[in-house]
Amino acid sequence: MERRLRHRPHRRPVGAPPDRHLPAAADGLGGGPVTALPGRLGGAVDGRAARGQRALLPHPAGRRRRTAGADRPRRLPPDRRAGRRLRAPALHGRRRADGRHRADRGGGARRRVRGWFDAGDFLKFTHTTSYVVGQLLTAVRDTPPVPGLPAEADHGLDWLDRMWDGPDGVLYAQVGLGSGNARLRGDHDMWRLPEEDDALSVRPGDPDYLVKHRPVFRANPPGDPVSPNLAGRVAAAFALAAQVRAEEDPEAARRWLDKAAEVYARADTDPHGRLFTTVPASYYREDSWRDDMEWAAVELARSARELGDGRSVRWQREAVGWAKAYLQSGERGTLDVSDVSALAHADLLSSPGLDGDTRNALEADLRRQLAEGTRQAARDPFGAGAVLTEFDAVPRTFGLVATAGLYARVTRDHRFDAFASRQRGWVFGANPWGTSFVIGAGETYPHCPEHQVANLALSRTGRGDILRGAVVNGPNKAELLGDLERFDSMRPCSAEPSGHRWSDFDGHGAGYVDDVAAWQTVEPADDFTATALLALSLTADAAVTELR
């Protein structure tokens, strides 16, 4: 099986030529003409866009750094959030005589602000945010209360809601341009605090125009089907919002259920070509979508049952159908941002009236996911369940821990409990480098995350004001760490273990370094942190249950 890997292209230092190995602003967009942006930008972004990938007119950055509460444990770092509310002009179908879009600044415009920054950059993606919100709401629903967690989940949910335009049938997929080209700069071409973007004085056609006036990209033209991976996970997040509100506020829950059903119904269940994730697609590569649809259907069915909605029977039947389709597909992975089958399977196994054959097949697939980890751990001297020469080793490890917790919860089979415990130990320091990969956890942990706000505004000593609780990528292929690229505006930060270099502990092709320029190993991300939170919440719930 070929693993579906997320790849975050590295940042290009200011003034450096475009990297021939990286997509430029319009590279990797494939198929049909890109929608022209105003003024000379129509010539600057001259690429091809996949079906439905259209850039809206940009809107001002409107980002305020927010660090209050950054030390709260087990929360997504609050500095990822955006602040000021500004209008994003919509481009819903109106065209000028030359075929280019004309901005509609009327009542259809919706404000796509708030939300979380994806990682060490200032981009925001529906693909990752829906995954994060779904996990946080699952933790809210199923595990012991964590102070502030419901509000954090609602923060992301509010942004997702803004990205769905129900009246026009449009799902917006991204805020901000990541990779620039020879004529313009994107978010990954700069190292700065977000308020510096607001202070830029730019005009259309200037290289930094899309830094201050961030474009919003839509996943589909108005009324057209939505890529099923996006539609599925967004619908699942909305349906989970209905579940956590069903008892205290059934009217609000019904609104979320109807919204979830609306997005779910828009899914393109016969997709051709590449699935839509981000622009460019190389940021998050994904082949699987039936797991997203299973997740959506099972959460819709569960919400409908709780609210006495008769659609629950149909959605339950469809959830079983999507589960079987996933099991028969060639794109089966383990829990991370590209595969949500463990979440979907666990909730389907918790549903009433599931037939024995389906139950057995779902349980077997959860065991298959965990068996992948145990086989890998048996080959690794330190028992790592993830492949350390691939991206996302740490979040994949937390995904295995979460899956073990879900499996034990729904089957009462605890055969993987010891494996999960060893994986938690590996993440928190029982690894060749002797470091925790969760900032602020343990005695040794990353001090120099590849994160602009952390580097420019917070502590670089590992003490005081840090991104406490943020999860980093962890070890990666050692050859990627030989020539770290830096920005002139970076504050120097590199932490080494006492009396050693990190490379002293590298081996089997894997390496690790704690350096602000090492996005390959110490860039934190919202999806990394959410998977860790779910894994540890399930662990805490199991411990509480055992004590009862």
Beta strands, then each sheet from edge to edge (+ up, - down):
strand 1: 54-55
strand 2: 59-60
strand 3: 124-125
strand 4: 164-165
strand 5: 170-175
strand 6: 213-214
strand 7: 216-218
strand 8: 476-477
strand 9: 494-495
strand 10: 510-511
strand 11: 514-515
sheet 1: 1+ 7- 5+ 3-
sheet 2: 1+ 7- 5+ 4-
sheet 3: 2+ 6-
sheet 4: 8+ 10-
sheet 5: 9+ 11-
end
